[in-house]
Amino acid sequence: MTPPRRIIIDTDPGQDDAVAILLALASPELEVLGITAVAGNVPLRLTERNARILCEIAGRTDIPVFAGCDAPLARPLVTAEHVHGKTGLDGPALPDPTLPLQERHAVDYLIETLRSEPAGSVTLCPLGPLTNIATMLQRAPDVAPRIREIVLMGGAYFEVGNITPTAEFNIFVDPEAAAIVFGAGVPLVVMPLDVTHKAVTDRARVARFREMGTRIGELVAEWMDFFERFDREKYGSEGAPLHDPCVIAYLLNPDLFLGRHINVEIETEGRFTTGMTVADWWRVSDRTPNALFMRDLDADGFFALLTERIARL
């Protein structure tokens, strides 16, 4: 039997982050070593709180949660309450967490874990801005070759942007951090909007969560009911894209995804294009490929995996 893949989730929950975390915790193929919180969708005091709430919801109070960076490397924090609500997990009423926050800073935890675990054994799964990961790489460049892989949600090429005309939110919030991560030489798998905008809920898909008849199934349905109101108005779609669960679904079944190994650079200085992921999809530059950049998704397979696993919780 293959041992579980060991991962650390770096996150800014977010309803879609919540579903990603629950998917990971429901999957025996994955061993979640810890969860690190970063400022992003909402400020850090709420993202670390939300991460602890999610561990309790899943009955996994053994998972340590660490608070990380409360602001981007070089810019004021931009948040997304207009999408996720004032708590980040608006929708259902949620109790305050009792799971204590770990005292160590998330970046210290990341460095210490990667130094102490066997080289090539830990995968990092960033679901939000890349501030914690970049700070780790700046502070401890020796850990970069010890990382098995970074599988992240962020960026766009064909879909271009969702927070500006040219930038996806996670990259836009901290483009300097993204530039560090994409330039670190660590194996990267990128789930851009090009893929996540194909992982769209609809009434039937939301109903499957509610029909589970479980507390967690109902919570996911209520999060989707809240979350998708923004995307229905913005895109005219029936539902909302579940961006972050694509990261975890890839670890569980990479055959659901299709992409190319290409060069991706991060624009940090553009007048109109700050935070843009300049993805050389057509390989017209001579820049060295640095990321497996996904473009397509088996949406039915994705939602089948998601509902099957969430039903276990």
C-alpha positions, -999 to 999 in steps of 0.1 A, spaced: 0 0 0 13 34 -10 20 56 21 0 88 22 14 119 6 25 144 32 13 179 27 11 213 44 -18 235 34 -11 273 33 -45 291 32 -67 321 37 -101 306 42 -125 315 22 -154 292 14 -136 274 -14 -105 270 8 -128 254 33 -140 228 9 -103 222 -1 -93 216 35 -123 193 41 -114 173 10 -78 169 22 -89 158 57 -114 133 42 -88 116 20 -65 89 35 -41 93 6 -30 126 22 -14 132 55 -19 169 65 10 177 87 -2 212 95 -22 242 82 -6 276 79 -27 307 77 -19 339 57 -37 372 51 -57 372 19 -94 368 15 -98 383 49 -72 396 75 -50 371 93 -69 371 126 -99 357 106 -80 333 83 -63 316 113 -96 315 131 -113 300 101 -86 273 97 -91 262 133 -129 261 128 -125 239 98 -103 214 117 -129 212 144 -157 207 119 -138 178 104 -131 163 138 -94 168 132 -82 187 163 -49 168 159 -40 191 130 -18 221 142 -27 255 129 -2 283 126 -6 320 119 17 335 94 22 368 76 -4 395 81 5 416 51 22 412 17 59 416 13 58 451 -2 22 463 -5 -9 471 16 -32 441 20 -61 438 -4 -89 415 8 -120 400 -7 -149 404 17 -170 414 -13 -168 377 -23 -164 358 10 -183 381 34 -169 398 65 -157 366 82 -144 348 51 -168 319 58 -201 338 57 -232 317 50 -239 293 79 -235 303 116 -203 289 129 -191 286 166 -159 302 178 -131 276 177 -117 260 208 -87 244 190 -57 266 202 -36 284 177 0 272 178 25 297 192 51 293 165 49 316 135 39 297 103 71 306 85 92 291 114 70 260 113 75 256 75 112 260 78 116 236 107 94 210 92 112 210 58 145 208 75 135 180 98 115 158 74 133 137 47 142 157 16 115 154 -11 89 141 13 67 172 19 44 189 -7 32 225 -1 -3 234 -10 -8 272 -11 -44 282 -16 -40 320 -11 -14 347 -15 22 333 -15 35 356 13 43 328 38 60 306 12 81 334 -2 91 346 32 102 310 40 123 309 8 139 343 16 147 334 51 158 298 45 169 292 9 183 258 19 147 244 22 139 249 -15 155 217 -27 139 198 1 104 205 -11 88 177 -31 65 200 -50 44 231 -47 9 227 -60 -9 261 -58 -40 279 -69 -33 311 -86 -29 330 -118 -46 329 -152 -38 330 -189 -68 326 -211 -92 338 -183 -68 367 -176 -80 382 -143 -107 382 -116 -96 411 -93 -82 433 -121 -86 429 -159 -52 412 -160 -46 396 -126 -60 367 -105 -66 376 -68 -40 354 -50 -11 366 -73 -23 402 -73 -24 405 -35 14 397 -33 30 397 -67 65 401 -52 60 369 -32 47 351 -63 78 362 -82 100 347 -55 81 314 -55 80 310 -93 117 318 -95 128 294 -67 134 264 -89 110 242 -69 87 219 -90 55 239 -94 20 228 -104 -4 258 -110 -42 257 -109 -51 290 -127 -85 304 -134 -84 286 -167 -90 254 -148 -109 266 -118 -135 284 -139 -144 249 -152 -151 236 -116 -184 255 -114 -212 245 -91 -248 243 -103 -281 236 -85 -277 198 -89 -241 198 -76 -250 219 -46 -280 197 -39 -258 166 -37 -240 181 -7 -273 189 10 -287 155 2 -259 138 22 -280 146 53 -249 154 73 -238 186 91 -208 190 69 -228 184 37 -252 211 48 -224 235 57 -208 230 22 -242 236 5 -247 268 26 -212 281 18 -219 275 -19 -252 292 -17 -235 323 -3 -203 321 -24 -220 318 -58 -241 349 -55 -210 370 -65 -201 349 -95 -237 347 -108 -238 385 -108 -203 389 -123 -202 361 -149 -238 353 -154 -230 317 -145 -253 292 -128 -230 288 -98 -195 296 -86 -160 281 -93 -145 260 -66 -110 273 -71 -90 259 -42 -103 223 -41 -86 218 -75 -52 217 -57 -63 188 -35 -81 171 -63 -49 171 -84 -30 154 -56 -57 127 -54 -63 122 -91 -40 141 -115 -57 125 -145 -86 149 -139 -64 177 -152 -46 186 -184 -18 212 -188 16 221 -202 50 225 -187 58 261 -196 75 293 -184 54 316 -161 67 350 -150 50 374 -126 45 410 -135 53 432 -105 58 466 -122 31 469 -149 9 500 -150 -22 480 -158 -8 444 -154 6 441 -119 0 406 -106 -4 392 -141 9 356 -147 27 359 -180 23 323 -191 42 313 -222 15 288 -232 25 288 -269 62 286 -260 71 316 -281 99 328 -257 132 312 -249 125 313 -212 130 280 -193 98 262 -183 92 265 -145 56 253 -140 31 227 -150 3 251 -159 -31 235 -160 -58 245 -186 -85 218 -186 -105 198 -161 -129 168 -161 -155 187 -141 -179 158 -136 -150 137 -123 -139 165 -100 -174 169 -84 -178 131 -82 -145 130 -62 -155 159 -41 -189 146 -31 -177 111 -24 -150 124 0 -171 150 17 -197 124 24 -171 105 45 -168 133 71 
